[in-house]
């Protein structure tokens, strides 16, 4: 079991409950391509077939307890679930083990009533930020219609975790007006009190994320997932080279560990923690800096929320 100078926090996971990711029908050829590539990934990573998602209240409670036991097993202090069907369901999950679980609101920020729903999620339900995807934005991030939402988040210093870059597996999204992290530049500069966390080292857009991080002190990068996108880059990128480049650009205080864990029987993706901790040591980072990346930085963001 890995032990660091500060408690380990996984700041990017999903609670595998039915109804979390509703979507449209795929073309049959795309669906088969997705199935084949997913099966190949399970073979590459020696992953079992996922269990069906939790559906009933009893199944959700049992899965929450299973996650609590999983954290104990691997010595993880807390886990942030960024999705869990809807805000009410995720708040119920967090309330079952509030000393171990954190939750983010994850409704559509461009929908009617999005600000009111965020206020309810934070002030009534106890959620601690907002998770969303670039594909949910049908307008620029600096659009005047979104200013009330960003103003509320800035006043509360609520973290915004937004996925940029390639989305999904084979057959997924690779083109969108706001697919690159630097499309949030104007909003990030104006609302500098919002901690904006961009996962997966930018997921194919590492150059744009590094530029954004250089320009904006409120941009954080999370390390979550298998980061398989690195295999499909036209130039060599590895977890080691990405971590080194972000440390050189912004220092270790704006790098946050996550796994993108979601389903059982895999459970907590411990190999990602092992690989990343080993990489941090191989880069000769200081013990305190390593402890910050794997928990301290996340805790600091949570402590700075004004609710």
Residue pairs with C-beta under 8 A, 6 or more apart in sequence:
1 74
1 75
2 8
2 74
2 75
2 273
2 274
2 277
3 75
4 277
4 287
4 290
4 291
4 294
4 295
5 287
5 288
5 290
5 291
6 291
6 292
6 294
6 295
6 296
6 299
7 77
7 78
7 295
7 299
8 75
8 76
8 77
8 257
8 273
8 294
8 295
9 76
9 77
9 78
9 79
9 80
9 257
9 294
9 295
9 298
9 299
10 76
10 78
10 79
10 80
10 257
10 258
10 259
10 261
10 268
10 273
11 80
11 197
11 222
11 224
11 256
11 257
11 258
11 298
12 80
12 82
12 161
12 199
12 222
12 224
12 225
12 256
12 258
12 259
12 260
13 79
13 80
13 81
13 82
13 258
13 259
13 260
13 261
13 262
13 268
14 20
14 81
14 82
14 83
14 84
14 260
14 261
14 262
15 54
15 63
15 64
15 67
15 81
15 83
15 84
15 85
15 90
15 93
15 262
16 50
16 51
16 53
16 54
16 63
16 262
16 263
16 264
17 53
17 54
17 55
17 60
17 63
17 84
17 85
17 89
17 93
18 52
18 53
18 54
18 55
18 85
19 85
19 86
20 53
20 83
20 84
20 85
21 83
26 34
26 171
30 170
30 171
31 171
33 170
33 171
34 169
34 170
34 171
36 170
37 169
37 170
38 169
38 170
41 47
41 169
41 226
41 228
42 48
42 49
45 226
47 266
48 265
48 266
50 263
50 264
50 266
51 263
51 264
51 265
53 263
54 60
54 62
54 63
60 89
60 92
60 93
61 96
63 264
64 93
64 96
64 97
64 101
65 96
65 97
66 264
66 267
67 79
67 97
67 100
67 101
67 267
68 97
68 100
68 101
70 76
70 267
70 268
71 77
71 78
71 79
71 100
71 268
73 268
74 268
74 270
74 273
76 268
76 273
77 100
77 295
78 99
78 100
78 101
78 102
78 298
79 100
79 101
79 102
79 261
79 268
80 101
80 102
80 103
80 104
80 128
80 258
80 298
81 90
81 93
81 94
81 101
81 102
81 103
81 104
82 103
82 104
82 106
82 131
82 161
83 90
83 106
83 131
84 90
84 93
84 103
84 106
86 106
86 107
87 105
87 106
87 107
87 117
87 120
87 121
87 125
87 127
88 125
90 103
90 104
90 106
90 127
91 103
91 121
91 125
91 126
91 127
93 101
93 103
94 101
94 102
94 103
94 126
94 127
95 126
98 126
102 128
102 302
103 126
103 127
103 128
104 127
104 128
104 129
104 130
104 131
104 159
104 161
105 117
105 118
105 121
105 122
105 125
105 127
105 129
105 130
105 131
106 130
106 131
106 132
107 114
107 117
107 118
107 121
108 114
108 132
108 136
109 118
109 130
109 132
109 136
109 137
109 146
109 149
110 136
110 137
110 138
110 139
110 146
111 117
114 149
115 148
115 149
115 152
118 130
118 149
118 152
118 153
118 158
119 152
121 127
122 128
122 156
122 158
122 307
123 307
128 158
128 159
128 302
128 305
128 307
129 158
129 159
129 160
129 161
129 305
130 153
130 158
130 159
130 160
130 161
131 161
131 162
132 160
132 161
132 162
132 163
133 162
133 163
133 167
134 162
134 163
134 164
134 167
134 176
134 178
134 179
134 183
135 167
135 173
135 176
137 178
139 145
139 146
140 178
140 183
140 186
141 178
141 183
141 184
141 186
141 187
142 186
142 187
142 190
146 187
150 187
150 190
150 191
150 194
151 191
152 158
153 160
153 191
153 194
154 191
154 192
154 193
154 194
155 193
155 306
156 305
156 306
156 307
157 193
157 194
157 195
157 304
157 305
157 306
158 194
158 305
159 194
159 195
159 196
159 197
159 301
159 305
160 194
160 195
160 196
160 197
161 197
161 198
161 199
161 222
162 184
162 196
162 197
162 198
163 198
163 199
163 200
163 203
164 178
164 179
164 180
164 181
164 183
164 184
164 198
164 202
164 203
164 205
164 209
165 179
165 180
165 181
165 200
165 202
165 203
165 204
165 205
165 229
166 172
166 173
166 174
166 179
166 203
166 204
166 229
167 173
167 179
167 203
173 179
177 183
178 184
179 205
180 205
180 208
181 198
181 202
181 205
181 208
181 209
181 212
181 219
182 205
182 208
182 209
182 211
182 212
184 196
184 212
185 212
185 215
185 216
188 194
188 196
188 212
188 215
188 216
188 218
188 219
189 215
189 216
191 218
192 216
192 217
192 218
193 218
194 218
195 218
195 220
195 301
195 304
196 216
196 218
196 219
196 220
197 220
197 221
197 222
197 256
197 301
198 209
198 212
198 219
198 220
198 221
198 222
199 221
199 222
199 224
199 225
199 258
199 260
200 222
200 223
200 224
200 225
200 227
200 229
200 260
201 209
201 221
201 223
201 227
201 230
201 239
201 242
201 246
202 208
202 209
202 210
202 221
203 229
204 229
204 232
204 233
206 233
206 237
206 242
206 245
209 219
209 221
210 245
210 246
210 249
212 219
213 219
213 221
213 246
213 249
213 250
213 254
214 249
214 250
217 254
219 250
219 254
220 254
220 255
220 256
220 297
220 301
221 246
221 250
221 254
221 255
221 256
222 255
222 256
222 257
222 258
223 239
223 243
223 255
223 256
223 257
223 258
223 272
223 276
223 293
224 257
224 258
224 259
224 260
224 272
225 258
225 259
225 260
225 272
226 260
226 269
226 272
227 239
227 242
230 237
230 238
230 239
230 242
239 275
239 276
239 279
240 279
240 282
240 283
243 255
243 276
243 279
243 280
243 283
244 283
246 254
246 255
247 255
247 283
247 285
252 285
252 286
252 289
252 290
252 292
252 293
252 297
253 289
253 292
253 297
254 297
255 293
255 297
256 293
256 297
256 298
256 301
257 273
257 276
257 293
257 294
257 295
257 298
259 268
259 269
259 272
259 273
260 269
260 272
261 267
261 268
261 269
273 294
276 294
277 290
277 294
280 289
280 290
280 293
280 294
281 290
285 293
288 296
